[in-house]
Amino acid sequence: MKRWMAVLLTFLLVLGGLPASSLAKAKQMRDGVPVWTEDTVKQYALDFIQGNDMERLFGYYDLQIRRYMPMETFTGMLSEIEWMTGSFVGFGSYSSFEEEQSKTHVLHLCMQKQDLDLYFTHKNKADDWEIMAVEFVPSEKQEVITTEDTTADTGEKQYREISVQVGEDPYLLEGIITLPKDATDLKRVPGVVLVHGSGPNDMDESVGQTKLFADIAQLFASKGIATLRYNKRTYTYGKTMTADYIANLTVEEETIQDAISAGKLLAANPYVDAKNVILLGHSMGAMLAPRIVSESKGIFAGMILVAGTPKSLLDIMLTQNQDILKKLTGDDLAKAQPQVDELEKQITALKKLKKADDAKKTTIAGVNGYYFWEMMQSDPCKLIIKLKKPTLIVQGNEDFQISLENGIEAYEDTLQSQYKFVEYKLFRKLNHLLMIYTGPAENKGTIAEYNTPATLDTQAGRYLADWVLGVSQADDEE
């Protein structure tokens, strides 16, 4: 059988809870060099699937291999393999064979789209069990073999969820703190507050058939990170807000105050390391993240900006409308063009206003102009520079809502490479939600994308989690 990929590790998929009988094997592997058996090879696979301590897994390789295979190579192909094979389903058959000084375990991986055979080869001498190769070969589909030791569902989650209330009267918000199962007051973990995009969003940031924040919470918990997500103020109270409140509403009341309250609440949790609370903002939440952190009085140790832009919300709205125009023809174009032209005039006029009272007298796209005007008074890139906190800026290259030019590239153009506390990451094949779209071609690049069920890309999620853990580790070393 032709080998497919040599010395490349993997299938990175999120699995549910490990059964209790697996814990002994996991402890054995973490305590030192393991004895490679069917059970420990499966445990290695599960650890890799869950992204548990990748440096430890890499450390099992032969020293000569590690010298010529960088850590980046070890992890870099994970998203590509997942894209080709789909999600991990379970284990199939197992066999092994020995050669002169090595042993190879052949473990079948049942995958969503394309099954694989994992060839796991290690040295086979006393006190020398270093890995020599991990290879993946496309294989025929098999039925999942469910065993108590590996894929049995015990119904036990690897995280705990605590219901909380964020904010203050009269705008208390329902929220959830998701904690890693092994977090204690003696083993405190980093925490991340999740801040929504524009519009009334629930705590999961549900959009169509997607739930980005719920996905992040579960994946982060598997990596040893707590999260706090909560319903947005306009989601809970939007229908009962008075006309006067709405007329004077700004992102301060809509988003910033509650995000800071969430940060305080998470930092106060006895299982969370208060020195390592990170803000993760998505879309408009990313646009506001620097302002939230700057107003938080030191609550947040760093921030992650997902699919954001340093440009104004109105500029993005105009760009989105102009992009729609390019796809229209005939009568549709004739009807839409004047509306977009009028929007551009209103935006230009609003930008010239110097006083808040004047902005409050305007309306743009059915929203009081003061909402947009007030937001434009803050420059996110200047705040990032002033804060000097670890900042990760990420985006998917198939994001149709925020172009790369207006998104990650705009941050890079302004901040450039002189600020070492700012990092950038562009994810291939991912959309505005850091997900891979697999639905009908005619819906691609439109809001209808989100009507096809999808989840957070595992590799992207792990990258974000590893960055959070890196910030935490750096803080501990200081």
KOLRONU-843580 format. One line per field, with one value per residue (C-alpha): x negated, y negated, z negated; residue in one letter; residue number from 1; chain. Coordinates in nm, 2 decimals. Example, Ala and Ser with C-alpha at 12.3 -4.5 7.8 and 13.67 -1.06 7.14 Angstrom:
residues 2
u <- (-1.23, -1.37)
v <- (0.45, 0.11)
w <- (-0.78, -0.71)
res <- (a, s)
n <- (1, 2)
chain <- (A, A)
***
This chain:
residues 478
u <- (0.00, -0.14, -0.22, -0.05, -0.21, -0.53, -0.63, -0.32, -0.10, 0.26, 0.62, 0.71, 1.06, 1.25, 1.36, 1.60, 1.50, 1.24, 1.37, 1.22, 1.04, 0.83, 0.70, 0.45, 0.29, 0.29, 0.11, -0.14, -0.23, -0.25, -0.48, -0.75, -0.83, -0.54, -0.55, -0.38, -0.09, 0.25, 0.39, 0.11, 0.10, 0.48, 0.42, 0.15, 0.40, 0.67, 0.42, 0.33, 0.70, 0.77, 0.45, 0.32, -0.03, -0.17, -0.53, -0.51, -0.39, -0.66, -0.91, -0.84, -1.01, -1.36, -1.61, -1.75, -1.40, -1.32, -1.64, -1.52, -1.14, -1.05, -0.76, -0.58, -0.60, -0.47, -0.15, -0.13, 0.05, 0.33, 0.59, 0.51, 0.57, 0.89, 1.01, 0.95, 1.08, 1.35, 1.42, 1.29, 1.56, 1.39, 1.14, 1.16, 0.93, 0.59, 0.28, -0.10, -0.41, -0.78, -1.09, -1.46, -1.47, -1.13, -0.76, -0.47, -0.11, 0.15, 0.46, 0.77, 0.92, 1.28, 1.33, 1.62, 1.52, 1.21, 1.09, 0.72, 0.48, 0.24, -0.11, -0.28, -0.65, -0.88, -1.21, -1.16, -1.45, -1.46, -1.43, -1.42, -1.07, -1.12, -0.89, -1.05, -0.75, -0.38, -0.22, 0.14, 0.27, 0.62, 0.82, 1.15, 1.44, 1.48, 1.74, 1.64, 1.53, 1.66, 1.47, 1.48, 1.12, 1.15, 1.47, 1.73, 1.95, 1.96, 2.19, 1.92, 1.81, 1.45, 1.57, 1.81, 2.06, 2.17, 2.47, 2.39, 2.53, 2.33, 2.37, 2.59, 2.96, 3.16, 2.96, 2.85, 2.75, 2.76, 2.41, 2.21, 1.86, 1.71, 1.43, 1.19, 1.28, 0.96, 0.95, 0.93, 0.85, 0.50, 0.47, 0.61, 0.64, 0.64, 0.97, 1.12, 1.42, 1.60, 1.75, 2.00, 2.03, 2.29, 2.66, 2.85, 2.66, 2.72, 2.43, 2.35, 2.33, 2.58, 2.59, 2.80, 2.68, 2.36, 2.26, 1.91, 1.89, 2.02, 1.76, 1.48, 1.59, 1.57, 1.25, 1.08, 1.19, 1.03, 0.70, 0.72, 0.88, 1.20, 1.44, 1.73, 2.00, 2.32, 2.63, 2.59, 2.78, 2.98, 3.06, 3.22, 3.37, 3.39, 3.77, 3.82, 3.57, 3.73, 3.71, 3.50, 3.25, 3.21, 3.17, 2.87, 2.74, 2.37, 2.14, 2.05, 2.39, 2.45, 2.12, 1.83, 1.98, 2.10, 1.77, 1.58, 1.83, 1.78, 1.40, 1.44, 1.67, 1.44, 1.13, 1.31, 1.38, 1.17, 1.06, 0.94, 0.60, 0.70, 0.37, 0.44, 0.78, 0.79, 1.05, 1.16, 1.37, 1.54, 1.63, 1.75, 1.64, 1.29, 1.33, 1.41, 1.16, 0.89, 1.14, 1.28, 0.93, 0.83, 1.13, 1.10, 0.83, 0.60, 0.85, 0.74, 0.38, 0.42, 0.67, 0.76, 0.92, 1.11, 1.24, 1.22, 1.12, 0.95, 1.19, 1.52, 1.84, 1.99, 1.70, 1.75, 2.12, 2.06, 1.80, 2.04, 2.32, 2.08, 1.98, 2.34, 2.39, 2.12, 2.33, 2.65, 2.77, 3.06, 3.35, 3.21, 2.89, 3.10, 3.30, 3.01, 2.76, 2.94, 2.97, 2.60, 2.52, 2.74, 2.57, 2.23, 2.35, 2.49, 2.16, 1.96, 2.18, 2.16, 1.78, 1.77, 1.98, 1.78, 2.06, 2.24, 2.57, 2.55, 2.48, 2.79, 3.01, 2.91, 3.02, 2.83, 2.97, 3.25, 3.01, 2.94, 2.62, 2.48, 2.42, 2.18, 2.03, 1.94, 1.76, 1.55, 1.40, 1.18, 0.89, 0.83, 0.48, 0.37, 0.51, 0.33, 0.00, 0.08, 0.18, -0.13, 0.05, 0.01, 0.25, 0.34, 0.51, 0.67, 0.89, 1.00, 0.90, 1.26, 1.42, 1.68, 1.80, 1.46, 1.22, 0.86, 0.78, 1.01, 0.93, 0.60, 0.41, 0.54, 0.41, 0.07, 0.05, 0.11, -0.08, -0.34, -0.60, -0.76, -0.53, -0.65, -0.35, -0.12, -0.09, 0.11, 0.25, 0.44, 0.63, 0.68, 1.02, 1.20, 1.48, 1.59, 1.67, 1.34, 1.53, 1.51, 1.81, 1.93, 2.28, 2.43, 2.20, 2.47, 2.47, 2.10, 2.00, 2.34, 2.52, 2.68, 2.34, 2.44, 2.75, 2.53, 2.43, 2.06, 1.83, 1.52, 1.22, 1.02, 0.68, 0.78, 0.94, 0.62, 0.41, 0.61, 0.60, 0.22, 0.17, 0.37, 0.16, -0.15, -0.06, 0.01, -0.32, -0.51, -0.34, -0.44, -0.80, -0.83)
v <- (0.00, -0.34, -0.56, -0.90, -1.13, -1.06, -1.22, -1.44, -1.43, -1.42, -1.44, -1.73, -1.68, -1.77, -1.46, -1.43, -1.33, -1.06, -0.77, -0.72, -0.41, -0.62, -0.84, -0.59, -0.56, -0.94, -0.98, -0.71, -0.91, -1.24, -1.10, -0.99, -0.80, -0.56, -0.19, -0.19, 0.05, 0.04, -0.16, -0.41, -0.46, -0.53, -0.77, -0.95, -0.98, -1.12, -1.36, -1.49, -1.51, -1.73, -1.93, -1.83, -1.95, -1.94, -2.00, -1.69, -1.48, -1.63, -1.54, -1.17, -1.19, -1.07, -1.36, -1.34, -1.38, -1.67, -1.85, -1.83, -1.86, -2.19, -2.21, -2.42, -2.12, -1.89, -2.10, -2.29, -2.02, -1.96, -2.19, -2.05, -1.69, -1.78, -1.96, -1.65, -1.39, -1.57, -1.51, -1.23, -0.97, -0.69, -0.40, -0.10, 0.20, 0.23, 0.44, 0.43, 0.58, 0.58, 0.53, 0.56, 0.27, 0.11, 0.18, 0.03, 0.00, -0.03, -0.20, -0.27, -0.62, -0.65, -0.99, -1.19, -1.20, -0.98, -0.71, -0.68, -0.42, -0.56, -0.40, -0.46, -0.34, -0.36, -0.21, 0.13, 0.16, 0.16, -0.19, -0.34, -0.40, -0.72, -0.77, -0.72, -0.81, -0.88, -0.83, -0.86, -0.65, -0.68, -0.37, -0.21, -0.29, -0.08, -0.06, -0.22, 0.04, -0.10, 0.01, -0.09, -0.21, -0.45, -0.57, -0.47, -0.77, -0.80, -1.11, -1.29, -1.62, -1.74, -2.08, -2.24, -2.52, -2.77, -3.00, -3.36, -3.71, -3.98, -4.35, -4.55, -4.64, -4.72, -4.53, -4.20, -3.95, -3.57, -3.42, -3.10, -3.04, -2.73, -2.58, -2.30, -2.00, -1.99, -2.36, -2.42, -2.71, -2.56, -2.51, -2.83, -2.86, -3.15, -3.30, -3.46, -3.69, -3.65, -3.97, -3.96, -4.12, -4.37, -4.33, -4.15, -3.83, -3.55, -3.41, -3.14, -3.41, -3.20, -3.29, -3.06, -2.71, -2.81, -2.88, -3.03, -3.12, -2.78, -2.61, -2.83, -2.77, -2.39, -2.38, -2.62, -2.42, -2.11, -2.31, -2.42, -2.77, -2.91, -3.13, -3.36, -3.42, -3.61, -3.74, -4.08, -4.37, -4.44, -4.07, -4.06, -4.40, -4.54, -4.52, -4.70, -4.98, -5.33, -5.54, -5.80, -5.53, -5.40, -5.75, -5.80, -5.45, -5.41, -5.10, -5.21, -5.09, -4.83, -4.64, -4.80, -4.83, -4.47, -4.33, -4.50, -4.36, -4.02, -4.06, -4.15, -3.86, -3.61, -3.74, -3.70, -3.33, -3.13, -2.89, -3.16, -3.33, -3.70, -3.80, -3.61, -3.72, -3.78, -3.96, -3.79, -4.01, -3.89, -4.12, -4.44, -4.30, -4.29, -4.65, -4.76, -4.53, -4.80, -5.04, -4.78, -4.69, -5.06, -5.14, -4.82, -4.95, -4.66, -4.37, -4.23, -4.10, -4.09, -4.07, -3.86, -4.04, -3.79, -3.92, -4.28, -4.60, -4.93, -5.12, -5.26, -5.06, -5.30, -5.25, -4.88, -4.91, -5.12, -4.88, -4.59, -4.77, -4.86, -4.50, -4.40, -4.65, -4.48, -4.17, -4.34, -4.41, -4.58, -4.70, -4.57, -4.78, -5.08, -5.06, -5.00, -5.25, -5.56, -5.41, -5.34, -5.68, -5.84, -5.63, -5.75, -6.11, -6.06, -5.90, -6.19, -6.45, -6.27, -6.25, -6.63, -6.69, -6.81, -6.80, -6.51, -6.70, -6.75, -6.38, -6.30, -6.49, -6.26, -5.91, -5.66, -5.33, -5.37, -5.42, -5.74, -5.89, -5.95, -5.58, -5.58, -5.92, -5.84, -5.52, -5.71, -5.92, -5.64, -5.50, -5.13, -5.12, -5.41, -5.24, -4.91, -5.10, -5.29, -4.98, -4.77, -4.45, -4.12, -4.14, -3.87, -3.97, -3.69, -3.64, -3.38, -3.44, -3.36, -3.62, -3.79, -4.04, -4.20, -4.20, -4.13, -4.48, -4.63, -4.36, -4.21, -4.39, -4.73, -4.65, -4.55, -4.86, -5.09, -4.90, -4.75, -4.52, -4.75, -4.65, -4.32, -4.27, -4.24, -3.91, -3.83, -3.51, -3.45, -3.11, -2.95, -2.84, -2.99, -3.25, -3.53, -3.28, -3.09, -2.80, -2.60, -2.64, -2.32, -2.41, -2.50, -2.70, -2.96, -3.06, -3.10, -3.46, -3.55, -3.55, -3.22, -3.06, -3.05, -2.84, -2.54, -2.38, -2.44, -2.46, -2.64, -2.51, -2.30, -2.41, -2.78, -2.72, -2.55, -2.83, -3.08, -2.87, -2.81, -3.19, -3.24, -2.98, -3.14, -3.48, -3.30, -3.12, -3.44, -3.62, -3.33, -3.35, -3.73)
w <- (0.00, 0.09, -0.21, -0.19, -0.43, -0.63, -0.95, -0.95, -1.24, -1.20, -1.23, -1.46, -1.57, -1.88, -2.06, -2.35, -2.71, -2.76, -2.97, -3.32, -3.21, -2.97, -3.25, -3.38, -3.03, -2.99, -3.33, -3.23, -2.91, -3.09, -3.37, -3.12, -2.80, -2.75, -2.66, -2.32, -2.32, -2.14, -2.44, -2.45, -2.08, -2.09, -2.39, -2.18, -1.90, -2.14, -2.29, -1.95, -1.85, -2.15, -2.11, -2.45, -2.51, -2.16, -2.28, -2.49, -2.19, -1.97, -2.24, -2.19, -1.85, -1.79, -1.85, -1.50, -1.35, -1.58, -1.45, -1.09, -1.15, -1.31, -1.55, -1.28, -1.04, -1.31, -1.35, -1.02, -0.81, -1.06, -0.90, -0.56, -0.67, -0.85, -0.54, -0.32, -0.57, -0.77, -1.14, -1.35, -1.42, -1.61, -1.59, -1.37, -1.34, -1.50, -1.42, -1.46, -1.32, -1.43, -1.23, -1.33, -1.58, -1.54, -1.58, -1.38, -1.50, -1.23, -1.37, -1.16, -1.20, -1.10, -0.95, -0.83, -0.46, -0.41, -0.65, -0.73, -0.85, -1.10, -1.08, -1.41, -1.41, -1.71, -1.83, -1.99, -2.23, -2.61, -2.75, -2.40, -2.27, -2.06, -1.77, -1.43, -1.20, -1.20, -0.86, -0.73, -0.44, -0.28, -0.35, -0.28, -0.51, -0.83, -1.10, -1.43, -1.68, -2.01, -2.32, -2.68, -2.67, -2.38, -2.22, -2.48, -2.57, -2.94, -2.93, -3.12, -2.97, -3.00, -3.12, -3.37, -3.30, -3.55, -3.50, -3.59, -3.55, -3.38, -3.43, -3.66, -3.70, -3.51, -3.24, -3.40, -3.13, -3.14, -3.09, -3.12, -3.25, -3.10, -3.31, -3.23, -3.43, -3.63, -3.71, -4.09, -4.33, -4.35, -3.97, -3.83, -3.45, -3.21, -3.12, -2.80, -2.77, -2.44, -2.29, -2.00, -1.67, -1.57, -1.63, -1.91, -1.97, -2.22, -2.43, -2.17, -1.90, -1.70, -1.33, -1.11, -1.18, -1.35, -1.71, -1.72, -2.09, -2.21, -1.99, -2.13, -2.48, -2.45, -2.26, -2.50, -2.79, -2.64, -2.62, -2.99, -2.93, -3.09, -2.90, -2.98, -2.72, -2.77, -2.60, -2.45, -2.61, -2.29, -2.26, -2.61, -2.64, -2.28, -2.26, -2.59, -2.55, -2.54, -2.23, -2.42, -2.53, -2.18, -2.04, -2.28, -2.26, -2.19, -2.19, -2.54, -2.66, -2.40, -2.43, -2.63, -2.98, -2.97, -2.84, -3.12, -3.38, -3.23, -3.26, -3.63, -3.69, -3.52, -3.70, -4.03, -3.98, -4.22, -3.95, -3.71, -3.71, -3.75, -3.59, -3.27, -3.15, -2.78, -2.57, -2.24, -2.02, -1.70, -1.41, -1.57, -1.90, -1.75, -1.63, -1.99, -2.17, -2.20, -2.35, -2.59, -2.71, -2.75, -2.96, -3.17, -3.41, -3.37, -3.38, -3.05, -3.00, -2.62, -2.33, -2.03, -1.73, -1.51, -1.17, -1.27, -1.10, -1.21, -0.98, -1.08, -1.09, -0.83, -0.59, -0.61, -0.56, -0.25, -0.11, -0.17, 0.02, 0.30, 0.33, 0.37, 0.64, 0.85, 0.86, 0.97, 1.33, 1.50, 1.30, 0.97, 1.02, 1.13, 0.80, 0.57, 0.71, 0.58, 0.24, 0.21, 0.35, 0.08, -0.19, -0.08, -0.10, -0.45, -0.57, -0.42, -0.59, -0.93, -0.92, -0.89, -1.21, -1.52, -1.78, -1.93, -1.93, -1.56, -1.51, -1.71, -1.46, -1.18, -1.08, -0.87, -0.76, -1.02, -1.30, -1.49, -1.34, -1.69, -1.73, -1.44, -1.51, -1.87, -1.76, -1.50, -1.78, -1.88, -1.68, -1.75, -1.61, -1.82, -2.13, -2.05, -2.03, -2.35, -2.54, -2.45, -2.55, -2.37, -2.07, -1.82, -1.49, -1.29, -0.99, -0.74, -0.38, -0.26, -0.48, -0.25, -0.52, -0.59, -0.30, -0.37, -0.25, -0.51, -0.77, -0.87, -0.59, -0.71, -1.06, -0.92, -0.71, -1.01, -1.28, -1.05, -1.21, -1.45, -1.74, -1.86, -2.09, -1.79, -1.60, -1.28, -1.15, -0.83, -0.80, -0.46, -0.35, -0.65, -0.65, -0.88, -1.15, -1.12, -0.97, -0.64, -0.42, -0.26, -0.14, 0.20, 0.43, 0.50, 0.13, 0.10, 0.02, -0.11, -0.45, -0.33, -0.41, -0.77, -0.70, -0.64, -0.97, -1.04, -1.34, -1.44, -1.25, -1.49, -1.38, -1.41, -1.75, -1.88, -1.74, -1.94, -2.25, -2.22, -2.19, -2.51, -2.69, -2.56, -2.71, -3.04, -3.03, -2.95, -3.24, -3.48, -3.37, -3.44)
res <- (m, k, r, w, m, a, v, l, l, t, f, l, l, v, l, g, g, l, p, a, s, s, l, a, k, a, k, q, m, r, d, g, v, p, v, w, t, e, d, t, v, k, q, y, a, l, d, f, i, q, g, n, d, m, e, r, l, f, g, y, y, d, l, q, i, r, r, y, m, p, m, e, t, f, t, g, m, l, s, e, i, e, w, m, t, g, s, f, v, g, f, g, s, y, s, s, f, e, e, e, q, s, k, t, h, v, l, h, l, c, m, q, k, q, d, l, d, l, y, f, t, h, k, n, k, a, d, d, w, e, i, m, a, v, e, f, v, p, s, e, k, q, e, v, i, t, t, e, d, t, t, a, d, t, g, e, k, q, y, r, e, i, s, v, q, v, g, e, d, p, y, l, l, e, g, i, i, t, l, p, k, d, a, t, d, l, k, r, v, p, g, v, v, l, v, h, g, s, g, p, n, d, m, d, e, s, v, g, q, t, k, l, f, a, d, i, a, q, l, f, a, s, k, g, i, a, t, l, r, y, n, k, r, t, y, t, y, g, k, t, m, t, a, d, y, i, a, n, l, t, v, e, e, e, t, i, q, d, a, i, s, a, g, k, l, l, a, a, n, p, y, v, d, a, k, n, v, i, l, l, g, h, s, m, g, a, m, l, a, p, r, i, v, s, e, s, k, g, i, f, a, g, m, i, l, v, a, g, t, p, k, s, l, l, d, i, m, l, t, q, n, q, d, i, l, k, k, l, t, g, d, d, l, a, k, a, q, p, q, v, d, e, l, e, k, q, i, t, a, l, k, k, l, k, k, a, d, d, a, k, k, t, t, i, a, g, v, n, g, y, y, f, w, e, m, m, q, s, d, p, c, k, l, i, i, k, l, k, k, p, t, l, i, v, q, g, n, e, d, f, q, i, s, l, e, n, g, i, e, a, y, e, d, t, l, q, s, q, y, k, f, v, e, y, k, l, f, r, k, l, n, h, l, l, m, i, y, t, g, p, a, e, n, k, g, t, i, a, e, y, n, t, p, a, t, l, d, t, q, a, g, r, y, l, a, d, w, v, l, g, v, s, q, a, d, d, e, e)
n <- (1, 2, 3, 4, 5, 6, 7, 8, 9, 10, 11, 12, 13, 14, 15, 16, 17, 18, 19, 20, 21, 22, 23, 24, 25, 26, 27, 28, 29, 30, 31, 32, 33, 34, 35, 36, 37, 38, 39, 40, 41, 42, 43, 44, 45, 46, 47, 48, 49, 50, 51, 52, 53, 54, 55, 56, 57, 58, 59, 60, 61, 62, 63, 64, 65, 66, 67, 68, 69, 70, 71, 72, 73, 74, 75, 76, 77, 78, 79, 80, 81, 82, 83, 84, 85, 86, 87, 88, 89, 90, 91, 92, 93, 94, 95, 96, 97, 98, 99, 100, 101, 102, 103, 104, 105, 106, 107, 108, 109, 110, 111, 112, 113, 114, 115, 116, 117, 118, 119, 120, 121, 122, 123, 124, 125, 126, 127, 128, 129, 130, 131, 132, 133, 134, 135, 136, 137, 138, 139, 140, 141, 142, 143, 144, 145, 146, 147, 148, 149, 150, 151, 152, 153, 154, 155, 156, 157, 158, 159, 160, 161, 162, 163, 164, 165, 166, 167, 168, 169, 170, 171, 172, 173, 174, 175, 176, 177, 178, 179, 180, 181, 182, 183, 184, 185, 186, 187, 188, 189, 190, 191, 192, 193, 194, 195, 196, 197, 198, 199, 200, 201, 202, 203, 204, 205, 206, 207, 208, 209, 210, 211, 212, 213, 214, 215, 216, 217, 218, 219, 220, 221, 222, 223, 224, 225, 226, 227, 228, 229, 230, 231, 232, 233, 234, 235, 236, 237, 238, 239, 240, 241, 242, 243, 244, 245, 246, 247, 248, 249, 250, 251, 252, 253, 254, 255, 256, 257, 258, 259, 260, 261, 262, 263, 264, 265, 266, 267, 268, 269, 270, 271, 272, 273, 274, 275, 276, 277, 278, 279, 280, 281, 282, 283, 284, 285, 286, 287, 288, 289, 290, 291, 292, 293, 294, 295, 296, 297, 298, 299, 300, 301, 302, 303, 304, 305, 306, 307, 308, 309, 310, 311, 312, 313, 314, 315, 316, 317, 318, 319, 320, 321, 322, 323, 324, 325, 326, 327, 328, 329, 330, 331, 332, 333, 334, 335, 336, 337, 338, 339, 340, 341, 342, 343, 344, 345, 346, 347, 348, 349, 350, 351, 352, 353, 354, 355, 356, 357, 358, 359, 360, 361, 362, 363, 364, 365, 366, 367, 368, 369, 370, 371, 372, 373, 374, 375, 376, 377, 378, 379, 380, 381, 382, 383, 384, 385, 386, 387, 388, 389, 390, 391, 392, 393, 394, 395, 396, 397, 398, 399, 400, 401, 402, 403, 404, 405, 406, 407, 408, 409, 410, 411, 412, 413, 414, 415, 416, 417, 418, 419, 420, 421, 422, 423, 424, 425, 426, 427, 428, 429, 430, 431, 432, 433, 434, 435, 436, 437, 438, 439, 440, 441, 442, 443, 444, 445, 446, 447, 448, 449, 450, 451, 452, 453, 454, 455, 456, 457, 458, 459, 460, 461, 462, 463, 464, 465, 466, 467, 468, 469, 470, 471, 472, 473, 474, 475, 476, 477, 478)
chain <- (A, A, A, A, A, A, A, A, A, A, A, A, A, A, A, A, A, A, A, A, A, A, A, A, A, A, A, A, A, A, A, A, A, A, A, A, A, A, A, A, A, A, A, A, A, A, A, A, A, A, A, A, A, A, A, A, A, A, A, A, A, A, A, A, A, A, A, A, A, A, A, A, A, A, A, A, A, A, A, A, A, A, A, A, A, A, A, A, A, A, A, A, A, A, A, A, A, A, A, A, A, A, A, A, A, A, A, A, A, A, A, A, A, A, A, A, A, A, A, A, A, A, A, A, A, A, A, A, A, A, A, A, A, A, A, A, A, A, A, A, A, A, A, A, A, A, A, A, A, A, A, A, A, A, A, A, A, A, A, A, A, A, A, A, A, A, A, A, A, A, A, A, A, A, A, A, A, A, A, A, A, A, A, A, A, A, A, A, A, A, A, A, A, A, A, A, A, A, A, A, A, A, A, A, A, A, A, A, A, A, A, A, A, A, A, A, A, A, A, A, A, A, A, A, A, A, A, A, A, A, A, A, A, A, A, A, A, A, A, A, A, A, A, A, A, A, A, A, A, A, A, A, A, A, A, A, A, A, A, A, A, A, A, A, A, A, A, A, A, A, A, A, A, A, A, A, A, A, A, A, A, A, A, A, A, A, A, A, A, A, A, A, A, A, A, A, A, A, A, A, A, A, A, A, A, A, A, A, A, A, A, A, A, A, A, A, A, A, A, A, A, A, A, A, A, A, A, A, A, A, A, A, A, A, A, A, A, A, A, A, A, A, A, A, A, A, A, A, A, A, A, A, A, A, A, A, A, A, A, A, A, A, A, A, A, A, A, A, A, A, A, A, A, A, A, A, A, A, A, A, A, A, A, A, A, A, A, A, A, A, A, A, A, A, A, A, A, A, A, A, A, A, A, A, A, A, A, A, A, A, A, A, A, A, A, A, A, A, A, A, A, A, A, A, A, A, A, A, A, A, A, A, A, A, A, A, A, A, A, A, A, A, A, A, A, A, A, A, A, A, A, A, A, A, A, A, A, A, A, A, A, A, A, A, A, A, A, A, A, A, A, A, A, A, A, A, A, A)
***
